[in-house]
Every structure is written in structure tokens, then in C-alpha cells.
Amino acid sequence: MENKQYEVVLVPQAEGGFVVSVPELPGVVTEGDTVAEALAMAEDAIEGYLATVRDQGWELPSVRREQVAVSG
């Protein structure tokens, strides 16, 4: 099995902890109380997502990245 890295986005929460999303894998969202826990939870969520994709015979979604400039 080949190793692949996925970008994750950690958003600090006012009440503490972090919400983590994986832009390349729609619907993969998790959370953790610390950065280390949030990253471990993200790894687990990614592995689960990929296992489901593999088991169901689905294809991974293709992602197009663009940047949008806003003033402010």
C-alpha cells in the first residue's frame, strides 16, 4: 500500500480544542482537545474513509484548488 499525505485544516474552537477537516476528502471532519489528539483523530478518520472507499469500490473524488482574493 502506498503512503499518501493529506492536508488537514485545524480550526481552534473558542471553548478549546480543534475541529479538523480534510479538504481533499469531502465529509472527513473530526476534532480533538489538543493538536496532537486532533491530528491522531484526523489520521483515524482518513484511514476509515479510505477503507470505505476501497471496500465499496468507489473512486476518490478529484479536487481542484483555487484561491480567491477578497478585500478587507
Backbone as XML, in Angstrom:
<?xml version="1.0"?>
<chain id="A" units="angstrom">
  <residue number="1" name="MET">
    <atom name="N" x="0.846" y="-1.173" z="0.000"/>
    <atom name="CA" x="0.000" y="0.000" z="0.000"/>
    <atom name="C" x="0.892" y="1.238" z="0.000"/>
  </residue>
  <residue number="2" name="GLU">
    <atom name="N" x="0.611" y="2.189" z="-0.883"/>
    <atom name="CA" x="1.416" y="3.398" z="-0.945"/>
    <atom name="C" x="0.986" y="4.388" z="0.125"/>
  </residue>
  <residue number="3" name="ASN">
    <atom name="N" x="1.948" y="5.141" z="0.625"/>
    <atom name="CA" x="1.641" y="6.186" z="1.601"/>
    <atom name="C" x="1.316" y="7.469" z="0.866"/>
  </residue>
  <residue number="4" name="LYS">
    <atom name="N" x="0.310" y="8.155" z="1.326"/>
    <atom name="CA" x="-0.063" y="9.443" z="0.759"/>
    <atom name="C" x="-0.324" y="10.403" z="1.899"/>
  </residue>
  <residue number="5" name="GLN">
    <atom name="N" x="0.058" y="11.621" z="1.727"/>
    <atom name="CA" x="-0.186" y="12.630" z="2.743"/>
    <atom name="C" x="-1.385" y="13.477" z="2.329"/>
  </residue>
  <residue number="6" name="TYR">
    <atom name="N" x="-2.188" y="13.838" z="3.311"/>
    <atom name="CA" x="-3.347" y="14.692" z="3.082"/>
    <atom name="C" x="-3.210" y="15.952" z="3.921"/>
  </residue>
  <residue number="7" name="GLU">
    <atom name="N" x="-3.538" y="17.064" z="3.317"/>
    <atom name="CA" x="-3.557" y="18.322" z="4.055"/>
    <atom name="C" x="-4.756" y="18.318" z="4.992"/>
  </residue>
  <residue number="8" name="VAL">
    <atom name="N" x="-4.538" y="18.757" z="6.225"/>
    <atom name="CA" x="-5.637" y="18.905" z="7.172"/>
    <atom name="C" x="-5.691" y="20.357" z="7.620"/>
  </residue>
  <residue number="9" name="VAL">
    <atom name="N" x="-6.880" y="20.810" z="7.952"/>
    <atom name="CA" x="-7.080" y="22.178" z="8.425"/>
    <atom name="C" x="-7.573" y="22.092" z="9.861"/>
  </residue>
  <residue number="10" name="LEU">
    <atom name="N" x="-6.817" y="22.689" z="10.774"/>
    <atom name="CA" x="-7.184" y="22.711" z="12.187"/>
    <atom name="C" x="-7.732" y="24.097" z="12.526"/>
  </residue>
  <residue number="11" name="VAL">
    <atom name="N" x="-8.925" y="24.137" z="13.052"/>
    <atom name="CA" x="-9.554" y="25.400" z="13.428"/>
    <atom name="C" x="-9.736" y="25.403" z="14.949"/>
  </residue>
  <residue number="12" name="PRO">
    <atom name="N" x="-9.025" y="26.311" z="15.638"/>
    <atom name="CA" x="-9.194" y="26.382" z="17.091"/>
    <atom name="C" x="-10.624" y="26.778" z="17.450"/>
  </residue>
  <residue number="13" name="GLN">
    <atom name="N" x="-11.147" y="26.192" z="18.514"/>
    <atom name="CA" x="-12.502" y="26.476" z="18.957"/>
    <atom name="C" x="-12.467" y="27.351" z="20.207"/>
  </residue>
  <residue number="14" name="ALA">
    <atom name="N" x="-13.424" y="28.249" z="20.343"/>
    <atom name="CA" x="-13.472" y="29.167" z="21.477"/>
    <atom name="C" x="-13.510" y="28.424" z="22.810"/>
  </residue>
  <residue number="15" name="GLU">
    <atom name="N" x="-14.192" y="27.298" z="22.848"/>
    <atom name="CA" x="-14.317" y="26.527" z="24.087"/>
    <atom name="C" x="-13.109" y="25.618" z="24.318"/>
  </residue>
  <residue number="16" name="GLY">
    <atom name="N" x="-12.159" y="25.620" z="23.398"/>
    <atom name="CA" x="-10.970" y="24.786" z="23.485"/>
    <atom name="C" x="-11.011" y="23.677" z="22.461"/>
  </residue>
  <residue number="17" name="GLY">
    <atom name="N" x="-9.873" y="23.143" z="22.164"/>
    <atom name="CA" x="-9.778" y="22.066" z="21.193"/>
    <atom name="C" x="-9.773" y="22.584" z="19.763"/>
  </residue>
  <residue number="18" name="PHE">
    <atom name="N" x="-9.816" y="21.637" z="18.857"/>
    <atom name="CA" x="-9.705" y="21.941" z="17.430"/>
    <atom name="C" x="-10.685" y="21.092" z="16.636"/>
  </residue>
  <residue number="19" name="VAL">
    <atom name="N" x="-11.270" y="21.696" z="15.619"/>
    <atom name="CA" x="-12.034" y="20.959" z="14.612"/>
    <atom name="C" x="-11.092" y="20.785" z="13.430"/>
  </residue>
  <residue number="20" name="VAL">
    <atom name="N" x="-11.055" y="19.574" z="12.903"/>
    <atom name="CA" x="-10.139" y="19.252" z="11.816"/>
    <atom name="C" x="-10.939" y="18.799" z="10.603"/>
  </residue>
  <residue number="21" name="SER">
    <atom name="N" x="-10.607" y="19.344" z="9.435"/>
    <atom name="CA" x="-11.219" y="18.880" z="8.192"/>
    <atom name="C" x="-10.116" y="18.501" z="7.215"/>
  </residue>
  <residue number="22" name="VAL">
    <atom name="N" x="-10.501" y="17.706" z="6.221"/>
    <atom name="CA" x="-9.567" y="17.245" z="5.196"/>
    <atom name="C" x="-10.143" y="17.689" z="3.851"/>
  </residue>
  <residue number="23" name="PRO">
    <atom name="N" x="-9.682" y="18.819" z="3.325"/>
    <atom name="CA" x="-10.295" y="19.367" z="2.108"/>
    <atom name="C" x="-10.363" y="18.397" z="0.931"/>
  </residue>
  <residue number="24" name="GLU">
    <atom name="N" x="-9.396" y="17.524" z="0.809"/>
    <atom name="CA" x="-9.355" y="16.599" z="-0.326"/>
    <atom name="C" x="-10.344" y="15.445" z="-0.191"/>
  </residue>
  <residue number="25" name="LEU">
    <atom name="N" x="-10.873" y="15.245" z="1.026"/>
    <atom name="CA" x="-11.792" y="14.140" z="1.278"/>
    <atom name="C" x="-13.088" y="14.706" z="1.866"/>
  </residue>
  <residue number="26" name="PRO">
    <atom name="N" x="-14.045" y="15.046" z="1.022"/>
    <atom name="CA" x="-15.283" y="15.677" z="1.486"/>
    <atom name="C" x="-15.966" y="14.871" z="2.591"/>
  </residue>
  <residue number="27" name="GLY">
    <atom name="N" x="-16.369" y="15.575" z="3.623"/>
    <atom name="CA" x="-17.088" y="14.942" z="4.716"/>
    <atom name="C" x="-16.201" y="14.421" z="5.828"/>
  </residue>
  <residue number="28" name="VAL">
    <atom name="N" x="-14.889" y="14.454" z="5.636"/>
    <atom name="CA" x="-13.990" y="13.997" z="6.694"/>
    <atom name="C" x="-13.733" y="15.165" z="7.633"/>
  </residue>
  <residue number="29" name="VAL">
    <atom name="N" x="-14.386" y="15.102" z="8.788"/>
    <atom name="CA" x="-14.276" y="16.135" z="9.813"/>
    <atom name="C" x="-14.201" y="15.432" z="11.161"/>
  </residue>
  <residue number="30" name="THR">
    <atom name="N" x="-13.314" y="15.904" z="12.020"/>
    <atom name="CA" x="-13.185" y="15.332" z="13.352"/>
    <atom name="C" x="-12.733" y="16.427" z="14.300"/>
  </residue>
  <residue number="31" name="GLU">
    <atom name="N" x="-12.403" y="16.058" z="15.522"/>
    <atom name="CA" x="-11.970" y="17.063" z="16.489"/>
    <atom name="C" x="-11.057" y="16.425" z="17.518"/>
  </residue>
  <residue number="32" name="GLY">
    <atom name="N" x="-10.357" y="17.291" z="18.254"/>
    <atom name="CA" x="-9.501" y="16.823" z="19.338"/>
    <atom name="C" x="-9.245" y="17.952" z="20.308"/>
  </residue>
  <residue number="33" name="ASP">
    <atom name="N" x="-8.918" y="17.595" z="21.537"/>
    <atom name="CA" x="-8.673" y="18.599" z="22.570"/>
    <atom name="C" x="-7.327" y="19.293" z="22.407"/>
  </residue>
  <residue number="34" name="THR">
    <atom name="N" x="-6.351" y="18.602" z="21.825"/>
    <atom name="CA" x="-5.019" y="19.164" z="21.585"/>
    <atom name="C" x="-4.684" y="18.986" z="20.116"/>
  </residue>
  <residue number="35" name="VAL">
    <atom name="N" x="-3.631" y="19.666" z="19.669"/>
    <atom name="CA" x="-3.198" y="19.492" z="18.279"/>
    <atom name="C" x="-2.842" y="18.028" z="18.030"/>
  </residue>
  <residue number="36" name="ALA">
    <atom name="N" x="-2.088" y="17.423" z="18.946"/>
    <atom name="CA" x="-1.684" y="16.030" z="18.770"/>
    <atom name="C" x="-2.900" y="15.106" z="18.689"/>
  </residue>
  <residue number="37" name="GLU">
    <atom name="N" x="-3.869" y="15.317" z="19.568"/>
    <atom name="CA" x="-5.069" y="14.482" z="19.539"/>
    <atom name="C" x="-5.871" y="14.731" z="18.266"/>
  </residue>
  <residue number="38" name="ALA">
    <atom name="N" x="-5.976" y="15.988" z="17.857"/>
    <atom name="CA" x="-6.722" y="16.317" z="16.637"/>
    <atom name="C" x="-6.076" y="15.666" z="15.420"/>
  </residue>
  <residue number="39" name="LEU">
    <atom name="N" x="-4.750" y="15.672" z="15.346"/>
    <atom name="CA" x="-4.059" y="15.044" z="14.220"/>
    <atom name="C" x="-4.225" y="13.525" z="14.247"/>
  </residue>
  <residue number="40" name="ALA">
    <atom name="N" x="-4.181" y="12.927" z="15.428"/>
    <atom name="CA" x="-4.402" y="11.476" z="15.548"/>
    <atom name="C" x="-5.820" y="11.117" z="15.121"/>
  </residue>
  <residue number="41" name="MET">
    <atom name="N" x="-6.789" y="11.928" z="15.519"/>
    <atom name="CA" x="-8.178" y="11.685" z="15.128"/>
    <atom name="C" x="-8.340" y="11.848" z="13.615"/>
  </residue>
  <residue number="42" name="ALA">
    <atom name="N" x="-7.633" y="12.840" z="13.033"/>
    <atom name="CA" x="-7.690" y="13.042" z="11.586"/>
    <atom name="C" x="-7.117" y="11.833" z="10.859"/>
  </residue>
  <residue number="43" name="GLU">
    <atom name="N" x="-6.008" y="11.306" z="11.356"/>
    <atom name="CA" x="-5.407" y="10.123" z="10.740"/>
    <atom name="C" x="-6.387" y="8.950" z="10.774"/>
  </residue>
  <residue number="44" name="ASP">
    <atom name="N" x="-7.030" y="8.753" z="11.896"/>
    <atom name="CA" x="-8.008" y="7.678" z="12.034"/>
    <atom name="C" x="-9.191" y="7.883" z="11.081"/>
  </residue>
  <residue number="45" name="ALA">
    <atom name="N" x="-9.673" y="9.124" z="10.986"/>
    <atom name="CA" x="-10.808" y="9.420" z="10.101"/>
    <atom name="C" x="-10.437" y="9.201" z="8.630"/>
  </residue>
  <residue number="46" name="ILE">
    <atom name="N" x="-9.229" y="9.600" z="8.265"/>
    <atom name="CA" x="-8.765" y="9.409" z="6.882"/>
    <atom name="C" x="-8.666" y="7.927" z="6.568"/>
  </residue>
  <residue number="47" name="GLU">
    <atom name="N" x="-8.076" y="7.166" z="7.484"/>
    <atom name="CA" x="-7.947" y="5.720" z="7.258"/>
    <atom name="C" x="-9.319" y="5.064" z="7.108"/>
  </residue>
  <residue number="48" name="GLY">
    <atom name="N" x="-10.278" y="5.476" z="7.924"/>
    <atom name="CA" x="-11.628" y="4.934" z="7.817"/>
    <atom name="C" x="-12.290" y="5.296" z="6.501"/>
  </residue>
  <residue number="49" name="TYR">
    <atom name="N" x="-12.125" y="6.530" z="6.089"/>
    <atom name="CA" x="-12.681" y="6.993" z="4.815"/>
    <atom name="C" x="-12.105" y="6.178" z="3.657"/>
  </residue>
  <residue number="50" name="LEU">
    <atom name="N" x="-10.764" y="6.038" z="3.653"/>
    <atom name="CA" x="-10.112" y="5.300" z="2.562"/>
    <atom name="C" x="-10.507" y="3.828" z="2.563"/>
  </residue>
  <residue number="51" name="ALA">
    <atom name="N" x="-10.685" y="3.240" z="3.728"/>
    <atom name="CA" x="-11.120" y="1.851" z="3.807"/>
    <atom name="C" x="-12.523" y="1.694" z="3.216"/>
  </residue>
  <residue number="52" name="THR">
    <atom name="N" x="-13.396" y="2.637" z="3.511"/>
    <atom name="CA" x="-14.754" y="2.589" z="2.955"/>
    <atom name="C" x="-14.729" y="2.735" z="1.442"/>
  </residue>
  <residue number="53" name="VAL">
    <atom name="N" x="-13.945" y="3.681" z="0.956"/>
    <atom name="CA" x="-13.820" y="3.879" z="-0.495"/>
    <atom name="C" x="-13.328" y="2.589" z="-1.151"/>
  </residue>
  <residue number="54" name="ARG">
    <atom name="N" x="-12.303" y="1.989" z="-0.565"/>
    <atom name="CA" x="-11.726" y="0.756" z="-1.106"/>
    <atom name="C" x="-12.744" y="-0.395" z="-1.052"/>
  </residue>
  <residue number="55" name="ASP">
    <atom name="N" x="-13.411" y="-0.559" z="0.086"/>
    <atom name="CA" x="-14.372" y="-1.655" z="0.259"/>
    <atom name="C" x="-15.576" y="-1.530" z="-0.678"/>
  </residue>
  <residue number="56" name="GLN">
    <atom name="N" x="-15.990" y="-0.310" z="-0.935"/>
    <atom name="CA" x="-17.162" y="-0.086" z="-1.783"/>
    <atom name="C" x="-16.811" y="-0.023" z="-3.273"/>
  </residue>
  <residue number="57" name="GLY">
    <atom name="N" x="-15.519" y="0.029" z="-3.574"/>
    <atom name="CA" x="-15.099" y="0.117" z="-4.972"/>
    <atom name="C" x="-15.313" y="1.499" z="-5.567"/>
  </residue>
  <residue number="58" name="TRP">
    <atom name="N" x="-15.412" y="2.493" z="-4.715"/>
    <atom name="CA" x="-15.603" y="3.867" z="-5.188"/>
    <atom name="C" x="-14.269" y="4.460" z="-5.614"/>
  </residue>
  <residue number="59" name="GLU">
    <atom name="N" x="-14.351" y="5.551" z="-6.346"/>
    <atom name="CA" x="-13.149" y="6.304" z="-6.704"/>
    <atom name="C" x="-13.017" y="7.487" z="-5.762"/>
  </residue>
  <residue number="60" name="LEU">
    <atom name="N" x="-11.785" y="7.853" z="-5.481"/>
    <atom name="CA" x="-11.569" y="9.048" z="-4.673"/>
    <atom name="C" x="-11.999" y="10.267" z="-5.471"/>
  </residue>
  <residue number="61" name="PRO">
    <atom name="N" x="-12.591" y="11.253" z="-4.809"/>
    <atom name="CA" x="-13.010" y="12.459" z="-5.531"/>
    <atom name="C" x="-11.793" y="13.227" z="-6.034"/>
  </residue>
  <residue number="62" name="SER">
    <atom name="N" x="-11.940" y="13.864" z="-7.175"/>
    <atom name="CA" x="-10.862" y="14.736" z="-7.652"/>
    <atom name="C" x="-11.114" y="16.128" z="-7.099"/>
  </residue>
  <residue number="63" name="VAL">
    <atom name="N" x="-10.044" y="16.783" z="-6.736"/>
    <atom name="CA" x="-10.155" y="18.089" z="-6.096"/>
    <atom name="C" x="-9.426" y="19.112" z="-6.941"/>
  </residue>
  <residue number="64" name="ARG">
    <atom name="N" x="-10.067" y="20.226" z="-7.146"/>
    <atom name="CA" x="-9.440" y="21.350" z="-7.849"/>
    <atom name="C" x="-9.228" y="22.453" z="-6.844"/>
  </residue>
  <residue number="65" name="ARG">
    <atom name="N" x="-8.019" y="22.943" z="-6.758"/>
    <atom name="CA" x="-7.703" y="24.002" z="-5.798"/>
    <atom name="C" x="-7.561" y="25.333" z="-6.529"/>
  </residue>
  <residue number="66" name="GLU">
    <atom name="N" x="-8.211" y="26.324" z="-5.996"/>
    <atom name="CA" x="-8.133" y="27.688" z="-6.492"/>
    <atom name="C" x="-7.989" y="28.617" z="-5.291"/>
  </residue>
  <residue number="67" name="GLN">
    <atom name="N" x="-7.561" y="29.820" z="-5.549"/>
    <atom name="CA" x="-7.507" y="30.824" z="-4.488"/>
    <atom name="C" x="-8.408" y="31.983" z="-4.886"/>
  </residue>
  <residue number="68" name="VAL">
    <atom name="N" x="-9.046" y="32.554" z="-3.895"/>
    <atom name="CA" x="-9.939" y="33.683" z="-4.107"/>
    <atom name="C" x="-9.405" y="34.848" z="-3.290"/>
  </residue>
  <residue number="69" name="ALA">
    <atom name="N" x="-9.238" y="36.000" z="-3.924"/>
    <atom name="CA" x="-8.777" y="37.189" z="-3.225"/>
    <atom name="C" x="-9.986" y="38.017" z="-2.787"/>
  </residue>
  <residue number="70" name="VAL">
    <atom name="N" x="-9.971" y="38.454" z="-1.552"/>
    <atom name="CA" x="-11.018" y="39.317" z="-1.032"/>
    <atom name="C" x="-10.380" y="40.515" z="-0.361"/>
  </residue>
  <residue number="71" name="SER">
    <atom name="N" x="-11.085" y="41.611" z="-0.360"/>
    <atom name="CA" x="-10.534" y="42.804" z="0.308"/>
    <atom name="C" x="-11.017" y="42.815" z="1.754"/>
  </residue>
  <residue number="72" name="GLY">
    <atom name="N" x="-10.256" y="43.426" z="2.591"/>
    <atom name="CA" x="-10.690" y="43.535" z="3.974"/>
    <atom name="C" x="-9.598" y="43.292" z="4.868"/>
  </residue>
</chain>
